[in-house]
Amino acid sequence: MSKLIFMCKENMELPLDYEPCMDYQAKAMADDMVRTGECLNWDHAYESSWDWLEYQLGWERKNGRDT
């Protein structure tokens, strides 16, 4: 059984180009915006972060990730 667990654990490794999910990024950005005083309301900061992330994603899809 330990061999089975070990095999499954190997499959759980993240790829080298792993990026956190967008929700995690939006929450981290909102926390930072509130901490620095850029926004006073966390909900507003969270929605603003999502707007920015969605804009960036659209730009990357339109122009390619490397440009």
All heavy atoms as a GROMACS GRO file, in nm:
protein
  562
    1MET      N    1   0.081  -0.119   0.000
    1MET     CA    2   0.000   0.000   0.000
    1MET      C    3   0.086   0.126   0.000
    1MET      O    4   0.052   0.224  -0.062
    1MET     CB    5  -0.093  -0.001   0.120
    1MET     CG    6  -0.180   0.120   0.122
    1MET     SD    7  -0.332   0.083   0.208
    1MET     CE    8  -0.393   0.245   0.224
    2SER      N    9   0.198   0.125   0.070
    2SER     CA   10   0.283   0.243   0.074
    2SER      C   11   0.338   0.276  -0.065
    2SER      O   12   0.357   0.391  -0.100
    2SER     CB   13   0.397   0.227   0.173
    2SER     OG   14   0.479   0.119   0.133
    3LYS      N   15   0.360   0.172  -0.146
    3LYS     CA   16   0.407   0.195  -0.283
    3LYS      C   17   0.301   0.268  -0.364
    3LYS      O   18   0.330   0.359  -0.441
    3LYS     CB   19   0.443   0.063  -0.350
    3LYS     CG   20   0.504   0.080  -0.486
    3LYS     CD   21   0.547  -0.052  -0.545
    3LYS     CE   22   0.612  -0.028  -0.679
    3LYS     NZ   23   0.654  -0.152  -0.742
    4LEU      N   24   0.174   0.234  -0.344
    4LEU     CA   25   0.064   0.300  -0.413
    4LEU      C   26   0.056   0.447  -0.372
    4LEU      O   27   0.041   0.534  -0.457
    4LEU     CB   28  -0.068   0.229  -0.383
    4LEU     CG   29  -0.192   0.290  -0.445
    4LEU    CD1   30  -0.181   0.286  -0.597
    4LEU    CD2   31  -0.316   0.216  -0.399
    5ILE      N   32   0.068   0.474  -0.246
    5ILE     CA   33   0.065   0.613  -0.198
    5ILE      C   34   0.183   0.690  -0.257
    5ILE      O   35   0.168   0.803  -0.300
    5ILE     CB   36   0.067   0.617  -0.043
    5ILE    CG1   37  -0.064   0.559   0.011
    5ILE    CG2   38   0.088   0.759   0.006
    5ILE    CD1   39  -0.066   0.540   0.161
    6PHE      N   40   0.300   0.629  -0.260
    6PHE     CA   41   0.418   0.695  -0.315
    6PHE      C   42   0.398   0.727  -0.463
    6PHE      O   43   0.431   0.835  -0.508
    6PHE     CB   44   0.542   0.607  -0.295
    6PHE     CG   45   0.668   0.670  -0.342
    6PHE    CD1   46   0.722   0.778  -0.275
    6PHE    CD2   47   0.732   0.624  -0.456
    6PHE    CE1   48   0.839   0.837  -0.319
    6PHE    CE2   49   0.848   0.683  -0.501
    6PHE     CZ   50   0.902   0.789  -0.433
    7MET      N   51   0.340   0.634  -0.538
    7MET     CA   52   0.317   0.657  -0.680
    7MET      C   53   0.218   0.772  -0.700
    7MET      O   54   0.237   0.855  -0.787
    7MET     CB   55   0.264   0.529  -0.747
    7MET     CG   56   0.371   0.421  -0.760
    7MET     SD   57   0.308   0.262  -0.815
    7MET     CE   58   0.214   0.304  -0.958
    8CYS      N   59   0.114   0.779  -0.620
    8CYS     CA   60   0.017   0.887  -0.632
    8CYS      C   61   0.080   1.020  -0.593
    8CYS      O   62   0.050   1.122  -0.652
    8CYS     CB   63  -0.105   0.860  -0.544
    8CYS     SG   64  -0.204   0.722  -0.604
    9LYS      N   65   0.165   1.018  -0.494
    9LYS     CA   66   0.230   1.141  -0.449
    9LYS      C   67   0.317   1.198  -0.559
    9LYS      O   68   0.322   1.319  -0.579
    9LYS     CB   69   0.313   1.114  -0.324
    9LYS     CG   70   0.368   1.237  -0.260
    9LYS     CD   71   0.439   1.205  -0.131
    9LYS     CE   72   0.491   1.330  -0.067
    9LYS     NZ   73   0.562   1.303   0.057
   10GLU      N   74   0.386   1.112  -0.636
   10GLU     CA   75   0.468   1.161  -0.746
   10GLU      C   76   0.384   1.231  -0.851
   10GLU      O   77   0.427   1.329  -0.910
   10GLU     CB   78   0.544   1.044  -0.810
   10GLU     CG   79   0.659   0.994  -0.727
   10GLU     CD   80   0.730   0.878  -0.795
   10GLU    OE1   81   0.682   0.830  -0.899
   10GLU    OE2   82   0.833   0.835  -0.742
   11ASN      N   83   0.265   1.183  -0.875
   11ASN     CA   84   0.177   1.242  -0.975
   11ASN      C   85   0.122   1.378  -0.931
   11ASN      O   86   0.068   1.452  -1.012
   11ASN     CB   87   0.061   1.148  -1.008
   11ASN     CG   88   0.109   1.024  -1.078
   11ASN    OD1   89   0.214   1.024  -1.140
   11ASN    ND2   90   0.031   0.918  -1.068
   12MET      N   91   0.135   1.411  -0.805
   12MET     CA   92   0.079   1.535  -0.752
   12MET      C   93   0.178   1.652  -0.764
   12MET      O   94   0.145   1.763  -0.727
   12MET     CB   95   0.036   1.517  -0.607
   12MET     CG   96  -0.081   1.421  -0.593
   12MET     SD   97  -0.128   1.389  -0.423
   12MET     CE   98  -0.175   1.551  -0.368
   13GLU      N   99   0.295   1.629  -0.813
   13GLU     CA  100   0.393   1.737  -0.826
   13GLU      C  101   0.345   1.838  -0.928
   13GLU      O  102   0.287   1.804  -1.031
   13GLU     CB  103   0.528   1.681  -0.868
   13GLU     CG  104   0.593   1.598  -0.760
   13GLU     CD  105   0.729   1.545  -0.803
   13GLU    OE1  106   0.779   1.587  -0.909
   13GLU    OE2  107   0.783   1.462  -0.731
   14LEU      N  108   0.370   1.965  -0.901
   14LEU     CA  109   0.328   2.071  -0.991
   14LEU      C  110   0.430   2.089  -1.103
   14LEU      O  111   0.550   2.073  -1.081
   14LEU     CB  112   0.314   2.203  -0.914
   14LEU     CG  113   0.208   2.204  -0.805
   14LEU    CD1  114   0.217   2.334  -0.727
   14LEU    CD2  115   0.070   2.187  -0.864
   15PRO      N  116   0.385   2.124  -1.222
   15PRO     CA  117   0.480   2.150  -1.330
   15PRO      C  118   0.562   2.276  -1.300
   15PRO      O  119   0.523   2.359  -1.218
   15PRO     CB  120   0.389   2.172  -1.453
   15PRO     CG  121   0.256   2.206  -1.397
   15PRO     CD  122   0.247   2.141  -1.263
   16LEU      N  123   0.674   2.290  -1.367
   16LEU     CA  124   0.762   2.404  -1.341
   16LEU      C  125   0.697   2.537  -1.376
   16LEU      O  126   0.729   2.639  -1.317
   16LEU     CB  127   0.892   2.388  -1.419
   16LEU     CG  128   0.982   2.273  -1.374
   16LEU    CD1  129   1.103   2.263  -1.465
   16LEU    CD2  130   1.026   2.292  -1.230
   17ASP      N  131   0.605   2.537  -1.471
   17ASP     CA  132   0.541   2.663  -1.512
   17ASP      C  133   0.408   2.685  -1.440
   17ASP      O  134   0.324   2.759  -1.486
   17ASP     CB  135   0.520   2.666  -1.663
   17ASP     CG  136   0.428   2.555  -1.711
   17ASP    OD1  137   0.401   2.462  -1.633
   17ASP    OD2  138   0.383   2.563  -1.825
   18TYR      N  139   0.390   2.623  -1.323
   18TYR     CA  140   0.265   2.633  -1.247
   18TYR      C  141   0.241   2.776  -1.202
   18TYR      O  142   0.332   2.845  -1.156
   18TYR     CB  143   0.271   2.541  -1.125
   18TYR     CG  144   0.158   2.565  -1.027
   18TYR    CD1  145   0.032   2.516  -1.053
   18TYR    CD2  146   0.179   2.638  -0.912
   18TYR    CE1  147  -0.072   2.539  -0.965
   18TYR    CE2  148   0.076   2.661  -0.823
   18TYR     CZ  149  -0.050   2.610  -0.851
   18TYR     OH  150  -0.153   2.635  -0.764
   19GLU      N  151   0.118   2.822  -1.217
   19GLU     CA  152   0.077   2.952  -1.165
   19GLU      C  153  -0.042   2.931  -1.073
   19GLU      O  154  -0.126   2.846  -1.101
   19GLU     CB  155   0.035   3.045  -1.279
   19GLU     CG  156   0.147   3.084  -1.371
   19GLU     CD  157   0.100   3.177  -1.482
   19GLU    OE1  158  -0.013   3.227  -1.475
   19GLU    OE2  159   0.177   3.197  -1.576
   20PRO      N  160  -0.051   3.005  -0.964
   20PRO     CA  161  -0.166   2.990  -0.876
   20PRO      C  162  -0.296   3.026  -0.951
   20PRO      O  163  -0.292   3.100  -1.049
   20PRO     CB  164  -0.141   3.088  -0.763
   20PRO     CG  165  -0.011   3.152  -0.787
   20PRO     CD  166   0.041   3.105  -0.918
   21CYS      N  167  -0.408   2.976  -0.902
   21CYS     CA  168  -0.534   3.005  -0.968
   21CYS      C  169  -0.564   3.155  -0.959
   21CYS      O  170  -0.512   3.226  -0.874
   21CYS     CB  171  -0.647   2.922  -0.909
   21CYS     SG  172  -0.697   2.971  -0.744
   22MET      N  173  -0.648   3.200  -1.050
   22MET     CA  174  -0.677   3.343  -1.057
   22MET      C  175  -0.749   3.393  -0.932
   22MET      O  176  -0.728   3.506  -0.890
   22MET     CB  177  -0.758   3.374  -1.182
   22MET     CG  178  -0.675   3.357  -1.308
   22MET     SD  179  -0.766   3.391  -1.458
   22MET     CE  180  -0.788   3.568  -1.448
   23ASP      N  181  -0.830   3.309  -0.868
   23ASP     CA  182  -0.899   3.350  -0.746
   23ASP      C  183  -0.798   3.377  -0.636
   23ASP      O  184  -0.809   3.475  -0.562
   23ASP     CB  185  -1.000   3.244  -0.704
   23ASP     CG  186  -1.086   3.292  -0.589
   23ASP    OD1  187  -1.147   3.400  -0.601
   23ASP    OD2  188  -1.093   3.222  -0.487
   24TYR      N  189  -0.696   3.291  -0.626
   24TYR     CA  190  -0.590   3.312  -0.526
   24TYR      C  191  -0.518   3.444  -0.553
   24TYR      O  192  -0.491   3.521  -0.461
   24TYR     CB  193  -0.492   3.195  -0.530
   24TYR     CG  194  -0.374   3.214  -0.438
   24TYR    CD1  195  -0.383   3.183  -0.304
   24TYR    CD2  196  -0.253   3.265  -0.486
   24TYR    CE1  197  -0.276   3.201  -0.219
   24TYR    CE2  198  -0.146   3.285  -0.402
   24TYR     CZ  199  -0.157   3.252  -0.268
   24TYR     OH  200  -0.051   3.272  -0.184
   25GLN      N  201  -0.488   3.470  -0.680
   25GLN     CA  202  -0.420   3.594  -0.716
   25GLN      C  203  -0.508   3.715  -0.685
   25GLN      O  204  -0.459   3.816  -0.633
   25GLN     CB  205  -0.383   3.594  -0.863
   25GLN     CG  206  -0.274   3.496  -0.897
   25GLN     CD  207  -0.245   3.490  -1.046
   25GLN    OE1  208  -0.335   3.507  -1.128
   25GLN    NE2  209  -0.121   3.466  -1.080
   26ALA      N  210  -0.638   3.707  -0.716
   26ALA     CA  211  -0.729   3.818  -0.689
   26ALA      C  212  -0.738   3.846  -0.540
   26ALA      O  213  -0.737   3.962  -0.497
   26ALA     CB  214  -0.867   3.789  -0.746
   27LYS      N  215  -0.745   3.742  -0.459
   27LYS     CA  216  -0.751   3.760  -0.313
   27LYS      C  217  -0.623   3.822  -0.260
   27LYS      O  218  -0.626   3.911  -0.175
   27LYS     CB  219  -0.779   3.627  -0.244
   27LYS     CG  220  -0.921   3.579  -0.263
   27LYS     CD  221  -0.942   3.443  -0.199
   27LYS     CE  222  -1.084   3.394  -0.221
   27LYS     NZ  223  -1.105   3.259  -0.166
   28ALA      N  224  -0.509   3.775  -0.310
   28ALA     CA  225  -0.380   3.830  -0.265
   28ALA      C  226  -0.367   3.977  -0.306
   28ALA      O  227  -0.319   4.060  -0.227
   28ALA     CB  228  -0.265   3.749  -0.324
   29MET      N  229  -0.412   4.010  -0.427
   29MET     CA  230  -0.407   4.149  -0.472
   29MET      C  231  -0.500   4.235  -0.387
   29MET      O  232  -0.464   4.347  -0.349
   29MET     CB  233  -0.446   4.158  -0.620
   29MET     CG  234  -0.344   4.099  -0.713
   29MET     SD  235  -0.402   4.084  -0.884
   29MET     CE  236  -0.427   4.255  -0.928
   30ALA      N  237  -0.620   4.184  -0.355
   30ALA     CA  238  -0.714   4.259  -0.272
   30ALA      C  239  -0.657   4.282  -0.133
   30ALA      O  240  -0.668   4.393  -0.078
   30ALA     CB  241  -0.847   4.185  -0.265
   31ASP      N  242  -0.597   4.180  -0.075
   31ASP     CA  243  -0.535   4.196   0.057
   31ASP      C  244  -0.429   4.305   0.053
   31ASP      O  245  -0.421   4.389   0.144
   31ASP     CB  246  -0.471   4.064   0.102
   31ASP     CG  247  -0.573   3.957   0.138
   31ASP    OD1  248  -0.690   3.992   0.162
   31ASP    OD2  249  -0.534   3.838   0.143
   32ASP      N  250  -0.348   4.306  -0.051
   32ASP     CA  251  -0.242   4.406  -0.064
   32ASP      C  252  -0.300   4.546  -0.084
   32ASP      O  253  -0.250   4.643  -0.026
   32ASP     CB  254  -0.150   4.370  -0.180
   32ASP     CG  255  -0.028   4.457  -0.185
   32ASP    OD1  256   0.043   4.465  -0.082
   32ASP    OD2  257  -0.003   4.518  -0.290
   33MET      N  258  -0.406   4.556  -0.163
   33MET     CA  259  -0.468   4.687  -0.188
   33MET      C  260  -0.527   4.746  -0.060
   33MET      O  261  -0.516   4.866  -0.035
   33MET     CB  262  -0.577   4.675  -0.295
   33MET     CG  263  -0.522   4.645  -0.434
   33MET     SD  264  -0.649   4.600  -0.552
   33MET     CE  265  -0.719   4.760  -0.590
   34VAL      N  266  -0.585   4.661   0.024
   34VAL     CA  267  -0.641   4.708   0.150
   34VAL      C  268  -0.528   4.742   0.248
   34VAL      O  269  -0.532   4.844   0.317
   34VAL     CB  270  -0.738   4.603   0.210
   34VAL    CG1  271  -0.778   4.640   0.351
   34VAL    CG2  272  -0.861   4.589   0.120
   35ARG      N  273  -0.425   4.658   0.251
   35ARG     CA  274  -0.312   4.680   0.343
   35ARG      C  275  -0.241   4.810   0.314
   35ARG      O  276  -0.202   4.883   0.405
   35ARG     CB  277  -0.214   4.562   0.334
   35ARG     CG  278  -0.097   4.571   0.431
   35ARG     CD  279  -0.002   4.453   0.417
   35ARG     NE  280   0.042   4.430   0.281
   35ARG     CZ  281   0.138   4.500   0.218
   35ARG    NH1  282   0.198   4.598   0.280
   35ARG    NH2  283   0.173   4.471   0.095
   36THR      N  284  -0.225   4.843   0.186
   36THR     CA  285  -0.154   4.966   0.149
   36THR      C  286  -0.243   5.089   0.149
   36THR      O  287  -0.193   5.200   0.131
   36THR     CB  288  -0.091   4.950   0.009
   36THR    OG1  289  -0.194   4.927  -0.087
   36THR    CG2  290   0.013   4.840   0.007
   37GLY      N  291  -0.374   5.070   0.166
   37GLY     CA  292  -0.465   5.184   0.168
   37GLY      C  293  -0.515   5.226   0.031
   37GLY      O  294  -0.583   5.327   0.018
   38GLU      N  295  -0.480   5.151  -0.072
   38GLU     CA  296  -0.528   5.183  -0.206
   38GLU      C  297  -0.679   5.170  -0.214
   38GLU      O  298  -0.745   5.248  -0.283
   38GLU     CB  299  -0.461   5.090  -0.307
   38GLU     CG  300  -0.492   5.122  -0.451
   38GLU     CD  301  -0.416   5.033  -0.547
   38GLU    OE1  302  -0.317   4.970  -0.508
   38GLU    OE2  303  -0.460   5.027  -0.663
   39CYS      N  304  -0.735   5.073  -0.141
   39CYS     CA  305  -0.880   5.056  -0.128
   39CYS      C  306  -0.912   5.037   0.019
   39CYS      O  307  -0.836   4.975   0.092
   39CYS     CB  308  -0.930   4.933  -0.204
   39CYS     SG  309  -0.932   4.952  -0.382
   40LEU      N  310  -1.025   5.091   0.062
   40LEU     CA  311  -1.066   5.073   0.201
   40LEU      C  312  -1.156   4.952   0.218
   40LEU      O  313  -1.163   4.894   0.325
   40LEU     CB  314  -1.139   5.199   0.250
   40LEU     CG  315  -1.055   5.327   0.247
   40LEU    CD1  316  -1.140   5.446   0.291
   40LEU    CD2  317  -0.931   5.313   0.334
   41ASN      N  318  -1.226   4.914   0.113
   41ASN     CA  319  -1.321   4.804   0.118
   41ASN      C  320  -1.262   4.683   0.048
   41ASN      O  321  -1.230   4.690  -0.072
   41ASN     CB  322  -1.453   4.848   0.052
   41ASN     CG  323  -1.559   4.743   0.058
   41ASN    OD1  324  -1.543   4.635   0.002
   41ASN    ND2  325  -1.669   4.776   0.125
   42TRP      N  326  -1.252   4.570   0.119
   42TRP     CA  327  -1.192   4.450   0.060
   42TRP      C  328  -1.271   4.397  -0.057
   42TRP      O  329  -1.214   4.354  -0.156
   42TRP     CB  330  -1.174   4.342   0.167
   42TRP     CG  331  -1.093   4.228   0.119
   42TRP    CD1  332  -0.956   4.216   0.125
   42TRP    CD2  333  -1.139   4.109   0.052
   42TRP    NE1  334  -0.916   4.098   0.068
   42TRP    CE2  335  -1.027   4.030   0.022
   42TRP    CE3  336  -1.264   4.063   0.015
   42TRP    CZ2  337  -1.036   3.907  -0.042
   42TRP    CZ3  338  -1.273   3.941  -0.050
   42TRP    CH2  339  -1.160   3.863  -0.078
   43ASP      N  340  -1.404   4.401  -0.048
   43ASP     CA  341  -1.487   4.351  -0.158
   43ASP      C  342  -1.464   4.431  -0.285
   43ASP      O  343  -1.456   4.374  -0.394
   43ASP     CB  344  -1.636   4.355  -0.120
   43ASP     CG  345  -1.671   4.255  -0.011
   43ASP    OD1  346  -1.608   4.148  -0.007
   43ASP    OD2  347  -1.761   4.285   0.069
   44HIS      N  348  -1.452   4.562  -0.271
   44HIS     CA  349  -1.424   4.646  -0.388
   44HIS      C  350  -1.286   4.613  -0.445
   44HIS      O  351  -1.267   4.604  -0.567
   44HIS     CB  352  -1.432   4.794  -0.352
   44HIS     CG  353  -1.394   4.885  -0.462
   44HIS    ND1  354  -1.474   4.906  -0.572
   44HIS    CD2  355  -1.281   4.957  -0.483
   44HIS    CE1  356  -1.413   4.990  -0.655
   44HIS    NE2  357  -1.296   5.021  -0.603
   45ALA      N  358  -1.189   4.596  -0.357
   45ALA     CA  359  -1.053   4.561  -0.401
   45ALA      C  360  -1.052   4.427  -0.473
   45ALA      O  361  -0.985   4.411  -0.575
   45ALA     CB  362  -0.959   4.559  -0.281
   46TYR      N  363  -1.129   4.330  -0.422
   46TYR     CA  364  -1.137   4.198  -0.484
   46TYR      C  365  -1.197   4.207  -0.623
   46TYR      O  366  -1.144   4.150  -0.719
   46TYR     CB  367  -1.219   4.106  -0.393
   46TYR     CG  368  -1.240   3.966  -0.445
   46TYR    CD1  369  -1.136   3.875  -0.448
   46TYR    CD2  370  -1.365   3.925  -0.489
   46TYR    CE1  371  -1.155   3.746  -0.495
   46TYR    CE2  372  -1.385   3.796  -0.536
   46TYR     CZ  373  -1.280   3.708  -0.538
   46TYR     OH  374  -1.300   3.580  -0.584
   47GLU      N  375  -1.306   4.280  -0.638
   47GLU     CA  376  -1.370   4.296  -0.769
   47GLU      C  377  -1.277   4.370  -0.866
   47GLU      O  378  -1.269   4.337  -0.984
   47GLU     CB  379  -1.503   4.369  -0.757
   47GLU     CG  380  -1.611   4.287  -0.689
   47GLU     CD  381  -1.646   4.161  -0.766
   47GLU    OE1  382  -1.646   4.163  -0.891
   47GLU    OE2  383  -1.674   4.059  -0.700
   48SER      N  384  -1.208   4.472  -0.816
   48SER     CA  385  -1.112   4.546  -0.900
   48SER      C  386  -0.998   4.456  -0.945
   48SER      O  387  -0.952   4.465  -1.060
   48SER     CB  388  -1.056   4.666  -0.823
   48SER     OG  389  -1.158   4.756  -0.792
   49SER      N  390  -0.954   4.369  -0.857
   49SER     CA  391  -0.847   4.275  -0.891
   49SER      C  392  -0.894   4.180  -1.000
   49SER      O  393  -0.819   4.152  -1.095
   49SER     CB  394  -0.804   4.195  -0.767
   49SER     OG  395  -0.753   4.281  -0.669
   50TRP      N  396  -1.016   4.130  -0.989
   50TRP     CA  397  -1.071   4.042  -1.092
   50TRP      C  398  -1.082   4.115  -1.225
   50TRP      O  399  -1.051   4.059  -1.331
   50TRP     CB  400  -1.209   3.987  -1.051
   50TRP     CG  401  -1.198   3.851  -0.992
   50TRP    CD1  402  -1.221   3.818  -0.862
   50TRP    CD2  403  -1.162   3.731  -1.059
   50TRP    NE1  404  -1.200   3.683  -0.845
   50TRP    CE2  405  -1.165   3.627  -0.964
   50TRP    CE3  406  -1.127   3.699  -1.190
   50TRP    CZ2  407  -1.134   3.495  -0.996
   50TRP    CZ3  408  -1.097   3.567  -1.220
   50TRP    CH2  409  -1.100   3.468  -1.125
   51ASP      N  410  -1.126   4.240  -1.222
   51ASP     CA  411  -1.135   4.317  -1.347
   51ASP      C  412  -0.999   4.327  -1.414
   51ASP      O  413  -0.985   4.308  -1.535
   51ASP     CB  414  -1.189   4.457  -1.320
   51ASP     CG  415  -1.336   4.459  -1.282
   51ASP    OD1  416  -1.406   4.358  -1.307
   51ASP    OD2  417  -1.380   4.561  -1.225
   52TRP      N  418  -0.895   4.356  -1.336
   52TRP     CA  419  -0.760   4.370  -1.390
   52TRP      C  420  -0.710   4.236  -1.444
   52TRP      O  421  -0.653   4.231  -1.554
   52TRP     CB  422  -0.665   4.423  -1.282
   52TRP     CG  423  -0.530   4.452  -1.335
   52TRP    CD1  424  -0.489   4.566  -1.397
   52TRP    CD2  425  -0.416   4.365  -1.334
   52TRP    NE1  426  -0.357   4.554  -1.434
   52TRP    CE2  427  -0.310   4.432  -1.397
   52TRP    CE3  428  -0.395   4.236  -1.285
   52TRP    CZ2  429  -0.184   4.375  -1.411
   52TRP    CZ3  430  -0.270   4.180  -1.300
   52TRP    CH2  431  -0.166   4.249  -1.363
   53LEU      N  432  -0.731   4.127  -1.368
   53LEU     CA  433  -0.686   3.996  -1.412
   53LEU      C  434  -0.756   3.953  -1.541
   53LEU      O  435  -0.692   3.899  -1.632
   53LEU     CB  436  -0.710   3.891  -1.303
   53LEU     CG  437  -0.617   3.900  -1.182
   53LEU    CD1  438  -0.668   3.809  -1.071
   53LEU    CD2  439  -0.475   3.864  -1.220
   54GLU      N  440  -0.886   3.977  -1.551
   54GLU     CA  441  -0.960   3.941  -1.672
   54GLU      C  442  -0.913   4.025  -1.791
   54GLU      O  443  -0.903   3.975  -1.903
   54GLU     CB  444  -1.109   3.957  -1.650
   54GLU     CG  445  -1.164   3.849  -1.559
   54GLU     CD  446  -1.309   3.872  -1.520
   54GLU    OE1  447  -1.358   3.985  -1.532
   54GLU    OE2  448  -1.373   3.774  -1.478
   55TYR      N  449  -0.882   4.152  -1.768
   55TYR     CA  450  -0.829   4.236  -1.875
   55TYR      C  451  -0.694   4.181  -1.922
   55TYR      O  452  -0.669   4.170  -2.042
   55TYR     CB  453  -0.814   4.380  -1.827
   55TYR     CG  454  -0.743   4.467  -1.927
   55TYR    CD1  455  -0.812   4.518  -2.037
   55TYR    CD2  456  -0.608   4.496  -1.913
   55TYR    CE1  457  -0.747   4.597  -2.131
   55TYR    CE2  458  -0.542   4.574  -2.007
   55TYR     CZ  459  -0.612   4.624  -2.115
   55TYR     OH  460  -0.546   4.700  -2.207
   56GLN      N  461  -0.607   4.147  -1.828
   56GLN     CA  462  -0.475   4.092  -1.862
   56GLN      C  463  -0.488   3.962  -1.939
   56GLN      O  464  -0.416   3.939  -2.036
   56GLN     CB  465  -0.392   4.069  -1.736
   56GLN     CG  466  -0.340   4.195  -1.671
   56GLN     CD  467  -0.248   4.271  -1.761
   56GLN    OE1  468  -0.282   4.379  -1.806
   56GLN    NE2  469  -0.131   4.219  -1.787
   57LEU      N  470  -0.580   3.875  -1.897
   57LEU     CA  471  -0.600   3.748  -1.964
   57LEU      C  472  -0.648   3.771  -2.108
   57LEU      O  473  -0.600   3.706  -2.201
   57LEU     CB  474  -0.701   3.663  -1.888
   57LEU     CG  475  -0.728   3.524  -1.943
   57LEU    CD1  476  -0.600   3.440  -1.943
   57LEU    CD2  477  -0.836   3.456  -1.862
   58GLY      N  478  -0.740   3.864  -2.126
   58GLY     CA  479  -0.787   3.897  -2.261
   58GLY      C  480  -0.675   3.952  -2.347
   58GLY      O  481  -0.663   3.917  -2.465
   59TRP      N  482  -0.589   4.036  -2.290
   59TRP     CA  483  -0.477   4.092  -2.364
   59TRP      C  484  -0.380   3.982  -2.404
   59TRP      O  485  -0.331   3.979  -2.517
   59TRP     CB  486  -0.407   4.198  -2.278
   59TRP     CG  487  -0.302   4.272  -2.354
   59TRP    CD1  488  -0.319   4.386  -2.426
   59TRP    CD2  489  -0.164   4.237  -2.367
   59TRP    NE1  490  -0.200   4.424  -2.482
   59TRP    CE2  491  -0.103   4.334  -2.448
   59TRP    CE3  492  -0.087   4.133  -2.318
   59TRP    CZ2  493   0.032   4.329  -2.480
   59TRP    CZ3  494   0.048   4.129  -2.351
   59TRP    CH2  495   0.105   4.227  -2.431
   60GLU      N  496  -0.352   3.890  -2.311
   60GLU     CA  497  -0.260   3.780  -2.342
   60GLU      C  498  -0.315   3.691  -2.452
   60GLU      O  499  -0.241   3.646  -2.539
   60GLU     CB  500  -0.233   3.697  -2.216
   60GLU     CG  501  -0.141   3.765  -2.117
   60GLU     CD  502  -0.120   3.682  -1.992
   60GLU    OE1  503  -0.179   3.572  -1.980
   60GLU    OE2  504  -0.044   3.726  -1.906
   61ARG      N  505  -0.444   3.665  -2.449
   61ARG     CA  506  -0.505   3.581  -2.553
   61ARG      C  507  -0.500   3.651  -2.688
   61ARG      O  508  -0.480   3.588  -2.791
   61ARG     CB  509  -0.649   3.549  -2.516
   61ARG     CG  510  -0.660   3.446  -2.407
   61ARG     CD  511  -0.802   3.413  -2.376
   61ARG     NE  512  -0.809   3.311  -2.272
   61ARG     CZ  513  -0.917   3.286  -2.202
   61ARG    NH1  514  -1.028   3.354  -2.223
   61ARG    NH2  515  -0.915   3.192  -2.109
   62LYS      N  516  -0.517   3.782  -2.688
   62LYS     CA  517  -0.519   3.858  -2.813
   62LYS      C  518  -0.377   3.873  -2.870
   62LYS      O  519  -0.356   3.859  -2.989
   62LYS     CB  520  -0.580   3.995  -2.789
   62LYS     CG  521  -0.586   4.083  -2.911
   62LYS     CD  522  -0.647   4.217  -2.878
   62LYS     CE  523  -0.640   4.309  -3.000
   62LYS     NZ  524  -0.682   4.443  -2.968
   63ASN      N  525  -0.281   3.904  -2.786
   63ASN     CA  526  -0.147   3.938  -2.830
   63ASN      C  527  -0.043   3.828  -2.810
   63ASN      O  528   0.072   3.847  -2.846
   63ASN     CB  529  -0.099   4.064  -2.757
   63ASN     CG  530  -0.186   4.182  -2.788
   63ASN    OD1  531  -0.216   4.209  -2.903
   63ASN    ND2  532  -0.231   4.250  -2.684
   64GLY      N  533  -0.079   3.723  -2.748
   64GLY     CA  534   0.018   3.617  -2.720
   64GLY      C  535   0.085   3.643  -2.587
   64GLY      O  536   0.104   3.756  -2.545
   65ARG      N  537   0.119   3.538  -2.520
   65ARG     CA  538   0.171   3.549  -2.383
   65ARG      C  539   0.311   3.609  -2.379
   65ARG      O  540   0.348   3.676  -2.284
   65ARG     CB  541   0.172   3.410  -2.321
   65ARG     CG  542   0.219   3.412  -2.180
   65ARG     CD  543   0.194   3.283  -2.111
   65ARG     NE  544   0.147   3.320  -1.981
   65ARG     CZ  545   0.069   3.249  -1.905
   65ARG    NH1  546   0.028   3.135  -1.945
   65ARG    NH2  547   0.033   3.290  -1.787
   66ASP      N  548   0.391   3.587  -2.481
   66ASP     CA  549   0.532   3.628  -2.476
   66ASP      C  550   0.556   3.771  -2.523
   66ASP      O  551   0.666   3.820  -2.516
   66ASP     CB  552   0.617   3.534  -2.561
   66ASP     CG  553   0.617   3.393  -2.505
   66ASP    OD1  554   0.601   3.380  -2.383
   66ASP    OD2  555   0.633   3.299  -2.582
   67THR      N  556   0.454   3.840  -2.572
   67THR     CA  557   0.477   3.976  -2.621
   67THR      C  558   0.438   4.078  -2.520
   67THR      O  559   0.374   4.054  -2.424
   67THR     CB  560   0.397   4.001  -2.751
   67THR    OG1  561   0.260   3.974  -2.728
   67THR    CG2  562   0.451   3.916  -2.863
   0.00000   0.00000   0.00000
